[in-house]
């Protein structure tokens, strides 16, 4: 059963292959090149870093060093020199190259390497090393323990459900003496590959136990800067949320103040409407009611001079009641028949003689006319007079 670290490594390898097989790396390489071309030359030299591959190749008894992709040779020195002299020549050739970006590949002559083509099922992508060991006896005259090998995926067309690959094999009797020379001279390499014109093929035949362990000071700085960027991003998000909460709280306060103002305006409007309604009611009541002064005037004009009133009352329904004394109280009904203010005047109760005054005490009730009826009653005598 696969252990969790191995499963994780397989997942990472699958993700790397998917990334390399997608068009995104080429797009970002083109985009980055276009952006770098916009920078001044000094800035490009200062910030245009990244992994820089250099190719080391043994040509007879001499080491040759050149940059990957460039044909000119940067340095050449004899492999029989002592280790210190070789390291000096190596460092002089790479003067100015950032040690953290430097990557070194030992390139072998293609004549010493076997490169059979393979057509493999898609499921074999996760076990290329095992597939290479299985195919070794079928594709080469060597056994696995006699060679250094690598399997690299090709971008050439393949049948459906399969992919094209290449088995890169070099005998150990050819590679191991060269690796021994490198170890003796103290020259580290990050990969063993095959020369392809001015560049490298893209395989790695270097045994895992000989792969150098590199320190990455800039990686720690980058991690610290990344962590700082994340912290600053979180702080900016928190500040943004705080600002939004403050703005929301201010808006709530403003809304509450406006709501209070609106309530006050509504109360004032209601009070105004109530006052207007009361004023209208009073005006309507006044328009539909005869004034008490008109009632007193009419009664005073119709009562004889020998009679007087002791009490007068008018209720809300227009019911009129008055009490008084008169020498001949029975005639008062006829006196109020032509009134333009009151109607239906009649006695209530019995007429009694007051012993102290000798006059008849009476109590009469009547109904106030409506204003329109009173105007019509006033207009009727005038019309009759003009006709006469």
WOURKA-V932895 format. One record per residue. N is the residue number from 1. PHI is phi in radians with two decimals (* if undefined). D_LAST is the distance of its C-alpha to the last C-alpha in Angstrom with 2 decimals. Layout:
BEGIN
N;PHI;D_LAST, N;PHI;D_LAST
END
This chain:
BEGIN
1;*;136.44, 2;-1.29;134.99, 3;-1.35;134.27, 4;-0.97;130.80, 5;-1.07;132.09, 6;-1.18;133.65, 7;-1.10;130.47, 8;-1.12;128.53, 9;-1.11;131.04, 10;-1.11;130.71, 11;-1.12;126.93, 12;-1.13;127.32, 13;-1.09;129.82, 14;-1.10;127.47, 15;-1.15;124.62, 16;-1.10;126.89, 17;-1.14;127.99, 18;-1.12;124.43, 19;-1.17;123.49, 20;-1.15;126.47, 21;-1.38;125.79, 22;-1.50;122.19, 23;-1.37;121.19, 24;-1.12;119.73, 25;-1.02;122.96, 26;-1.17;123.42, 27;-1.12;119.78, 28;-1.18;119.97, 29;-1.11;123.32, 30;-1.12;121.83, 31;-1.11;118.69, 32;-1.09;120.76, 33;-1.10;122.99, 34;-1.12;120.04, 35;-1.18;118.60, 36;-1.14;122.00, 37;-1.16;122.34, 38;-1.40;119.24, 39;-1.44;120.84, 40;-1.07;123.15, 41;-1.06;126.86, 42;-1.11;127.43, 43;-1.21;124.70, 44;-1.11;126.05, 45;-1.20;129.49, 46;-1.46;128.12, 47;-1.92;125.59, 48;-1.57;126.89, 49;-1.32;129.12, 50;2.21;129.65, 51;-1.15;132.70, 52;-2.05;135.30, 53;-1.53;138.06, 54;-2.11;141.54, 55;-1.89;144.32, 56;-1.91;147.84, 57;-2.38;150.56, 58;-1.60;154.34, 59;-1.96;156.09, 60;1.24;159.78, 61;-1.86;160.60, 62;-2.09;157.61, 63;-1.57;154.07, 64;-2.09;151.37, 65;-2.22;147.85, 66;-2.59;144.79, 67;-1.44;141.08, 68;-1.06;139.55, 69;1.61;138.41, 70;-1.98;140.52, 71;-1.32;143.90, 72;-1.08;145.50, 73;-1.46;147.76, 74;-1.43;146.80, 75;-2.72;150.08, 76;-2.55;153.45, 77;-2.58;156.11, 78;-1.38;159.17, 79;-1.32;158.84, 80;-1.52;162.32, 81;-1.18;161.12, 82;-1.19;160.76, 83;-1.06;157.41, 84;-1.10;156.49, 85;-1.12;157.15, 86;-1.15;155.10, 87;-1.18;152.16, 88;-1.12;152.31, 89;-1.10;152.23, 90;-1.12;149.39, 91;-1.23;147.28, 92;-1.10;148.00, 93;-1.23;146.71, 94;-1.87;143.49, 95;-1.12;142.89, 96;1.63;139.18, 97;-1.56;138.13, 98;-1.11;136.15, 99;-1.10;138.32, 100;-1.30;135.35, 101;-1.55;134.39, 102;-1.25;137.98, 103;-2.26;138.95, 104;-2.06;142.47, 105;-2.17;143.58, 106;-1.46;147.19, 107;-1.80;147.36, 108;-1.70;150.12, 109;-1.21;151.61, 110;-1.09;150.13, 111;-1.21;153.64, 112;-1.70;154.26, 113;-2.14;151.08, 114;-1.67;150.30, 115;-2.40;146.76, 116;-1.26;146.35, 117;-1.52;142.89, 118;-2.23;141.20, 119;-2.10;138.37, 120;-2.05;136.89, 121;-1.19;134.08, 122;-1.07;130.92, 123;-1.18;131.64, 124;-1.38;134.81, 125;-1.11;132.87, 126;-1.48;132.88, 127;-2.42;136.68, 128;-1.14;138.18, 129;-1.13;141.08, 130;-1.18;142.10, 131;-1.10;141.64, 132;-1.09;143.93, 133;-1.15;146.60, 134;-1.20;146.35, 135;-1.45;146.63, 136;-1.09;149.47, 137;-1.18;152.29, 138;-1.46;150.71, 139;-1.78;149.88, 140;-2.35;152.74, 141;-1.50;156.42, 142;-1.92;155.77, 143;-1.67;154.84, 144;-1.07;151.93, 145;-1.25;154.16, 146;-1.68;155.92, 147;-2.34;152.87, 148;-1.91;149.81, 149;-2.51;146.82, 150;-2.67;143.10, 151;-2.05;140.63, 152;-2.11;137.85, 153;-1.41;134.98, 154;-1.78;134.78, 155;-1.74;131.71, 156;-1.40;133.30, 157;-1.06;131.74, 158;-2.50;132.76, 159;-1.06;132.19, 160;-1.07;129.13, 161;1.46;129.52, 162;-2.37;132.34, 163;-2.43;132.86, 164;-1.58;135.69, 165;-2.48;137.85, 166;-2.37;141.08, 167;-1.66;143.92, 168;-1.77;145.51, 169;-2.28;149.00, 170;-2.36;151.74, 171;-1.10;155.06, 172;-1.15;155.54, 173;-1.18;158.99, 174;-1.56;157.23, 175;-1.49;154.31, 176;-1.08;155.82, 177;-1.07;158.45, 178;-1.18;155.73, 179;-1.10;153.60, 180;-1.15;156.70, 181;-1.08;157.15, 182;-1.10;153.53, 183;-1.11;153.93, 184;-1.19;157.14, 185;-1.50;155.56, 186;1.31;152.46, 187;-1.69;150.05, 188;-1.46;147.08, 189;-2.25;145.36, 190;-1.74;142.08, 191;-2.78;142.85, 192;-2.07;145.64, 193;-2.35;144.55, 194;-2.00;145.87, 195;-1.17;145.85, 196;-2.36;143.62, 197;1.00;144.11, 198;-1.59;142.70, 199;-2.22;140.70, 200;-1.92;141.26, 201;-1.25;140.78, 202;2.05;138.43, 203;-1.71;140.61, 204;-2.51;142.03, 205;-1.70;145.56, 206;-1.29;145.94, 207;-1.08;146.75, 208;-1.07;144.14, 209;-1.26;146.71, 210;-1.74;147.37, 211;-1.21;143.74, 212;-1.22;143.31, 213;-1.63;140.77, 214;-1.81;138.59, 215;-1.61;136.65, 216;-2.21;133.16, 217;-1.06;132.10, 218;-1.18;129.23, 219;-1.12;128.07, 220;-1.12;127.64, 221;-1.10;125.78, 222;-1.12;123.63, 223;-1.12;122.94, 224;-1.12;122.02, 225;-1.13;119.76, 226;-1.11;118.22, 227;-1.10;117.63, 228;-1.10;116.12, 229;-1.11;113.87, 230;-1.14;112.74, 231;-1.10;112.10, 232;-1.11;110.13, 233;-1.11;108.16, 234;-1.10;107.38, 235;-1.10;106.41, 236;-1.13;104.13, 237;-1.15;102.53, 238;-1.10;102.11, 239;-1.11;100.63, 240;-1.09;98.32, 241;-1.14;97.16, 242;-1.10;96.77, 243;-1.10;94.68, 244;-1.16;92.51, 245;-1.12;92.08, 246;-1.11;91.19, 247;-1.11;88.69, 248;-1.15;87.24, 249;-1.13;87.00, 250;-1.10;85.30, 251;-1.11;82.86, 252;-1.11;82.17, 253;-1.09;81.53, 254;-1.11;79.18, 255;-1.14;77.38, 256;-1.11;77.01, 257;-1.12;75.64, 258;-1.15;73.19, 259;-1.13;72.25, 260;-1.11;71.55, 261;-1.11;69.46, 262;-1.12;67.61, 263;-1.13;66.98, 264;-1.14;65.71, 265;-1.10;63.39, 266;-1.11;62.18, 267;-1.12;61.57, 268;-1.11;59.64, 269;-1.13;57.61, 270;-1.13;56.91, 271;-1.12;55.97, 272;-1.12;53.67, 273;-1.10;52.10, 274;-1.10;51.74, 275;-1.12;50.19, 276;-1.13;47.85, 277;-1.14;46.95, 278;-1.14;46.39, 279;-1.11;44.26, 280;-1.14;42.27, 281;-1.09;41.95, 282;-1.13;40.71, 283;-1.12;38.26, 284;-1.16;37.05, 285;-1.11;36.96, 286;-1.18;34.97, 287;-1.20;32.54, 288;-1.80;32.08, 289;-2.27;32.07, 290;-1.43;29.71, 291;-1.20;31.69, 292;-1.12;32.92, 293;-1.13;31.57, 294;-1.16;27.96, 295;-1.12;28.76, 296;-1.09;30.28, 297;-1.13;27.40, 298;-1.15;24.83, 299;-1.14;27.17, 300;-1.10;27.97, 301;-1.24;24.38, 302;-1.64;23.79, 303;-1.29;27.19, 304;-1.17;27.62, 305;-1.18;30.05, 306;-1.49;32.67, 307;-1.95;32.88, 308;-2.56;34.56, 309;-1.84;35.74, 310;-1.82;39.37, 311;-2.69;39.27, 312;-2.49;36.96, 313;-2.43;38.02, 314;-2.32;36.61, 315;-1.62;38.86, 316;-1.21;39.15, 317;-1.55;37.21, 318;1.44;34.06, 319;-1.41;34.90, 320;-1.93;33.77, 321;-2.36;35.70, 322;-2.49;35.42, 323;-2.23;37.32, 324;-2.94;36.87, 325;-2.32;36.92, 326;-2.68;34.36, 327;-1.09;34.86, 328;-2.29;32.47, 329;-1.18;32.53, 330;-1.14;31.07, 331;-1.43;27.61, 332;-1.21;27.53, 333;-1.08;26.54, 334;-1.17;23.16, 335;-1.16;22.86, 336;-1.71;23.30, 337;-1.19;21.05, 338;-1.64;18.11, 339;-1.21;20.62, 340;-1.59;20.29, 341;-1.91;24.06, 342;-2.12;25.67, 343;-2.54;25.26, 344;1.01;27.32, 345;-1.24;28.21, 346;-2.77;30.85, 347;-1.42;33.93, 348;-2.18;37.33, 349;1.48;40.21, 350;-1.79;40.23, 351;-1.54;38.86, 352;-2.17;41.83, 353;-1.56;42.39, 354;-1.42;44.02, 355;-1.07;47.07, 356;-1.34;47.20, 357;-1.85;43.61, 358;1.34;42.72, 359;-1.77;39.39, 360;-1.52;38.39, 361;-1.61;39.24, 362;-2.33;37.02, 363;-2.43;36.99, 364;-2.06;33.89, 365;-2.15;33.57, 366;-2.67;30.64, 367;-2.13;30.22, 368;-1.21;29.01, 369;-1.30;26.36, 370;-1.32;27.50, 371;-0.95;26.37, 372;-1.15;24.53, 373;-1.16;22.78, 374;-1.12;21.95, 375;-1.13;20.39, 376;-1.15;18.34, 377;-1.19;17.25, 378;-1.21;16.31, 379;-1.31;14.37, 380;-1.13;12.36, 381;-1.08;10.42, 382;-1.11;9.92, 383;-1.13;8.65, 384;-1.14;6.18, 385;-1.15;5.09, 386;-1.23;5.41, 387;-1.21;3.75, 388;-1.15;0.00
END
